[in-house]
């Protein structure tokens, strides 16, 4: 099916996944018709039942009161807005399941039975399972003040999936796609400094240190402050943006001067990726992954990359070594080293000797 494969690769939104060693295409009615026309009777359909959605639950008064107490403590502990939202959602279902039980007396086995039922019934992902376990542990450790090791709940084996990364050409096309100056500045900032969506939203005007050549990132993941690189090209773009929009406090403001919304940033990226026919499975966070990978490919010290990304350990940063391009431009084969460091002689037909290598 060589001919069909080559034609498939030319269809809009097709993308190769090197880790899974397969091609995919965005699921639309138009693409489905194209596939039927292309492959005919060779096309095979495998029906996959979508996972059931976790049901919305209503708690009794006691449950709602306990949930409100949890939210208050989570906020007082300084957890991020997203973490608080996810924990409360997970605990709502947990409280409903054990509504007739005394939560202080529930055993580890009962909790694991609850998580096991969610896996079996709703086929929750590893990340969802981890989030539920984290929420339950947070409740017992921070709200009920149980010892940290009291509920050592079994977790799924940690996934070693590789981050999604764009080529430099794809990045250039995406970040230059928006006609709106603010949108273009946001995408340039995400890639140029390796920032998360939340960090873009929290950037203040005063966080741009043009003379010293860095961006100050306040309260990033884990409530940590850090410095990251400020590109000279990004600085030029930000100055143009500032002259036109004149933000007062937040670097990227909404209509009424509030923080720019996450949904808007997601929408800017999706529109740009779609318009440039780039990887449709990428996201704004892919720009951060690409920032780290491209620095790694250029041979930048991993400690600098770790600091720019705000990783607590180089072990987290090392994942990007697994996605860097492996070729004779980035790595020398030991075979080259053997020939480069030795001299080999070969007799020609006339008996003369030719030197090989240097």
LINLINMO-V693382 format. One record per residue. N is the residue number from 1. RES is the residue in one small letter. SS is DSSP state (@ for helix, = for strand, . for the rest). PHI is phi in degrees with one decimal (NA if undefined). NEAR is the number of other C-alpha atoms within 10 Angstrom. Layout:
# LINLINMO-V693382
N_RES_SS_PHI_NEAR / N_RES_SS_PHI_NEAR
This chain:
# LINLINMO-V693382
1_x_._NA_7 / 2_x_@_-60.5_7 / 3_x_@_-63.9_8 / 4_x_@_-64.1_11 / 5_x_@_-62.6_12 / 6_x_@_-65.0_10 / 7_x_@_-68.4_11 / 8_x_@_-62.0_18 / 9_x_@_-61.0_15 / 10_x_._-86.4_10 / 11_x_._-70.4_13 / 12_x_._-65.6_12 / 13_x_._72.8_17 / 14_x_._-70.6_18 / 15_x_=_-149.5_18 / 16_x_=_-95.1_13 / 17_x_=_-105.0_11 / 18_x_._-63.1_8 / 19_x_._-69.7_8 / 20_x_._-85.1_7 / 21_x_._56.5_7 / 22_x_=_-149.6_9 / 23_x_=_-103.8_13 / 24_x_=_-137.6_13 / 25_x_._-146.1_18 / 26_x_._-62.9_14 / 27_x_._-81.2_9 / 28_x_._-133.7_9 / 29_x_@_-63.6_9 / 30_x_@_-64.3_9 / 31_x_@_-67.0_16 / 32_x_@_-61.9_13 / 33_x_@_-64.2_10 / 34_x_@_-62.1_14 / 35_x_@_-66.8_16 / 36_x_@_-64.0_13 / 37_x_@_-66.4_11 / 38_x_@_-76.3_16 / 39_x_@_-98.1_15 / 40_x_@_57.0_10 / 41_x_@_-71.7_8 / 42_x_@_-77.6_9 / 43_x_._-76.5_10 / 44_x_._-116.0_9 / 45_x_._-105.3_6 / 46_x_._-119.0_5 / 47_x_._-74.0_6 / 48_x_._-118.8_6 / 49_x_._-72.1_6 / 50_x_._-66.3_8 / 51_x_._-64.5_11 / 52_x_._-71.7_10 / 53_x_._-78.8_10 / 54_x_._-63.3_13 / 55_x_._-69.8_8 / 56_x_._-78.8_8 / 57_x_._-119.5_13 / 58_x_._-116.5_12 / 59_x_._-90.0_16 / 60_x_._-74.9_11 / 61_x_@_-60.0_9 / 62_x_@_-64.9_11 / 63_x_@_-65.2_17 / 64_x_@_-64.1_15 / 65_x_@_-65.1_12 / 66_x_@_-68.1_16 / 67_x_@_-65.1_18 / 68_x_@_-64.1_13 / 69_x_@_-65.3_12 / 70_x_@_-60.6_21 / 71_x_@_-60.9_19 / 72_x_@_-61.9_13 / 73_x_@_-69.3_16 / 74_x_@_-60.9_22 / 75_x_@_-66.8_13 / 76_x_@_-63.5_9 / 77_x_._-75.9_10 / 78_x_._86.6_12 / 79_x_._-67.1_17 / 80_x_._-67.6_15 / 81_x_@_-59.7_10 / 82_x_@_-66.2_9 / 83_x_@_-62.3_16 / 84_x_@_-59.6_19 / 85_x_@_-62.6_13 / 86_x_@_-67.8_15 / 87_x_@_-63.8_22 / 88_x_@_-64.5_20 / 89_x_@_-62.7_16 / 90_x_@_-66.9_20 / 91_x_@_-71.1_21 / 92_x_@_-59.9_18 / 93_x_@_-67.8_18 / 94_x_@_-64.5_19 / 95_x_@_-63.8_22 / 96_x_@_-65.1_16 / 97_x_@_-61.9_13 / 98_x_._-107.2_15 / 99_x_._-59.3_14 / 100_x_._-95.0_8 / 101_x_._-106.3_11 / 102_x_._-85.8_8 / 103_x_@_-58.4_13 / 104_x_@_-71.2_9 / 105_x_@_-107.0_7 / 106_x_._-71.4_11 / 107_x_._-88.0_12 / 108_x_@_-59.8_14 / 109_x_@_-63.4_12 / 110_x_@_-65.4_11 / 111_x_@_-65.1_18 / 112_x_@_-65.7_17 / 113_x_@_-64.5_12 / 114_x_@_-65.1_14 / 115_x_@_-63.9_21 / 116_x_@_-61.3_15 / 117_x_@_-65.2_13 / 118_x_@_-64.2_15 / 119_x_@_-64.9_15 / 120_x_@_-69.7_9 / 121_x_@_-84.9_13 / 122_x_@_-114.6_15 / 123_x_._50.1_17 / 124_x_._-65.1_19 / 125_x_._-76.6_13 / 126_x_@_-60.0_15 / 127_x_@_-67.3_13 / 128_x_@_-65.9_14 / 129_x_@_-60.0_20 / 130_x_@_-61.3_18 / 131_x_@_-63.2_16 / 132_x_@_-66.1_21 / 133_x_@_-62.1_23 / 134_x_@_-62.0_17 / 135_x_@_-65.2_21 / 136_x_@_-65.1_21 / 137_x_@_-64.1_20 / 138_x_@_-61.0_20 / 139_x_@_-63.8_21 / 140_x_@_-73.1_17 / 141_x_@_-85.0_16 / 142_x_@_-98.5_16 / 143_x_@_-93.2_16 / 144_x_._-87.4_13 / 145_x_._56.1_11 / 146_x_._-80.7_15 / 147_x_._-57.3_10 / 148_x_._-58.1_12 / 149_x_._-91.0_9 / 150_x_._-60.7_13 / 151_x_._-116.8_18 / 152_x_._-85.3_11 / 153_x_._-76.9_16 / 154_x_._-63.1_14 / 155_x_._-115.7_14 / 156_x_._-71.5_10 / 157_x_._-61.0_7 / 158_x_._-64.5_9 / 159_x_._-72.8_8 / 160_x_._-113.8_7 / 161_x_._-69.0_8 / 162_x_._-88.1_12 / 163_x_._-69.5_17 / 164_x_._-73.9_17 / 165_x_._-133.8_24 / 166_x_._-98.4_21 / 167_x_._-74.4_13 / 168_x_@_-64.1_12 / 169_x_@_-66.8_9 / 170_x_@_-63.4_15 / 171_x_@_-59.9_22 / 172_x_@_-59.1_13 / 173_x_@_-65.8_17 / 174_x_@_-66.6_26 / 175_x_@_-73.5_24 / 176_x_._-99.1_17 / 177_x_._-67.5_20 / 178_x_._-62.3_19 / 179_x_._-81.7_8 / 180_x_._-69.9_11 / 181_x_@_-62.4_16 / 182_x_@_-64.1_20 / 183_x_@_-62.6_21 / 184_x_@_-66.7_21 / 185_x_@_-65.8_23 / 186_x_@_-62.8_25 / 187_x_@_-66.6_25 / 188_x_@_-62.5_24 / 189_x_@_-67.5_24 / 190_x_@_-63.3_21 / 191_x_@_-78.6_23 / 192_x_@_-63.8_22 / 193_x_@_-118.8_24 / 194_x_._68.0_25 / 195_x_._-98.4_27 / 196_x_._-80.7_20 / 197_x_@_-58.7_20 / 198_x_@_-61.7_17 / 199_x_@_-72.3_16 / 200_x_@_-61.7_24 / 201_x_@_-63.1_21 / 202_x_@_-90.8_20 / 203_x_._-64.3_22 / 204_x_=_-104.0_21 / 205_x_@_-57.4_16 / 206_x_@_-73.1_13 / 207_x_@_-80.7_16 / 208_x_=_-89.9_18 / 209_x_=_-101.1_15 / 210_x_._-67.1_15 / 211_x_._-68.2_7 / 212_x_._-91.2_9 / 213_x_._74.8_14 / 214_x_=_-147.7_20 / 215_x_=_-103.1_22 / 216_x_=_-93.8_17 / 217_x_=_-107.6_22 / 218_x_=_-98.2_16 / 219_x_=_53.8_15 / 220_x_=_-76.5_17 / 221_x_._-55.6_14 / 222_x_._82.9_12 / 223_x_._59.2_10 / 224_x_=_-109.3_12 / 225_x_=_-91.9_12 / 226_x_=_-159.1_16 / 227_x_=_-106.1_18 / 228_x_=_-137.9_21 / 229_x_=_-67.7_19 / 230_x_._-113.8_20 / 231_x_._-64.2_17 / 232_x_@_-64.5_13 / 233_x_@_-72.7_10 / 234_x_@_-64.7_17 / 235_x_@_-61.4_19 / 236_x_@_-60.5_13 / 237_x_@_-65.1_18 / 238_x_@_-65.1_22 / 239_x_@_-66.5_14 / 240_x_@_-62.8_15 / 241_x_@_-62.1_20 / 242_x_@_-64.0_17 / 243_x_@_-63.1_9 / 244_x_@_-83.2_11 / 245_x_@_-98.6_14 / 246_x_._46.7_14 / 247_x_._-63.8_16 / 248_x_._-94.3_13 / 249_x_._-127.1_15 / 250_x_=_-72.5_19 / 251_x_._-62.4_26 / 252_x_._-117.0_27 / 253_x_=_-97.2_21 / 254_x_._-79.9_14 / 255_x_._-62.7_8 / 256_x_._-103.2_7 / 257_x_._86.3_13 / 258_x_._-82.0_12 / 259_x_=_-59.8_19 / 260_x_._-64.6_20 / 261_x_._-80.9_15 / 262_x_@_-62.8_13 / 263_x_@_-61.6_9 / 264_x_@_-67.5_12 / 265_x_@_-64.6_18 / 266_x_@_-59.7_14 / 267_x_@_-65.9_13 / 268_x_@_-58.9_21 / 269_x_@_-66.6_24 / 270_x_@_-57.9_18 / 271_x_@_-63.2_14 / 272_x_@_-69.4_20 / 273_x_@_-64.2_23 / 274_x_@_-68.6_14 / 275_x_@_-66.4_13 / 276_x_._-98.2_16 / 277_x_._55.3_15 / 278_x_._-88.0_22 / 279_x_._-51.0_19 / 280_x_._-71.7_15 / 281_x_._-94.2_14 / 282_x_._-80.7_16 / 283_x_._-144.6_16 / 284_x_@_-53.5_20 / 285_x_@_-66.9_20 / 286_x_@_-62.0_21 / 287_x_@_-63.7_28 / 288_x_@_-67.4_24 / 289_x_@_-60.1_24 / 290_x_@_-68.0_24 / 291_x_@_-55.0_24 / 292_x_@_-67.3_27 / 293_x_@_-66.1_27 / 294_x_@_-67.1_19 / 295_x_@_-66.2_16 / 296_x_@_-62.3_20 / 297_x_@_-66.1_16 / 298_x_._-85.3_10 / 299_x_._84.1_10 / 300_x_._-67.0_13 / 301_x_._-54.7_10 / 302_x_@_-60.9_18 / 303_x_@_-65.4_13 / 304_x_@_-67.3_14 / 305_x_@_-64.8_22 / 306_x_@_-57.7_19 / 307_x_@_-66.1_17 / 308_x_@_-65.2_21 / 309_x_@_-82.8_24 / 310_x_._82.7_22 / 311_x_._-76.8_17 / 312_x_._-72.4_12 / 313_x_._-137.0_11 / 314_x_@_-68.1_14 / 315_x_@_-61.3_11 / 316_x_@_-68.1_12 / 317_x_@_-70.8_21 / 318_x_@_-63.0_16 / 319_x_@_-60.1_17 / 320_x_@_-73.4_21 / 321_x_@_-69.5_14 / 322_x_@_-83.8_11 / 323_x_._-114.9_18 / 324_x_._-69.0_18 / 325_x_._-64.7_14 / 326_x_._-106.6_12 / 327_x_._-157.1_9 / 328_x_._-76.0_9 / 329_x_._-92.7_8 / 330_x_._-105.2_12 / 331_x_._-150.3_9 / 332_x_._-95.2_11 / 333_x_._-68.6_10 / 334_x_@_-61.5_9 / 335_x_@_-63.7_8 / 336_x_@_-60.8_11 / 337_x_@_-63.6_10 / 338_x_@_-61.3_11 / 339_x_@_-74.2_13 / 340_x_@_-69.4_12 / 341_x_._-100.6_9 / 342_x_._-129.3_10 / 343_x_._-118.7_11 / 344_x_=_-119.5_11 / 345_x_=_-116.8_11 / 346_x_=_-137.0_11 / 347_x_=_-81.6_10 / 348_x_._-89.1_9 / 349_x_._-61.6_7 / 350_x_._-84.4_6 / 351_x_._95.8_8 / 352_x_._-72.0_9 / 353_x_=_-107.5_12 / 354_x_=_-111.1_11 / 355_x_=_-82.4_10 / 356_x_=_-116.2_12 / 357_x_._84.9_13 / 358_x_._-132.9_9
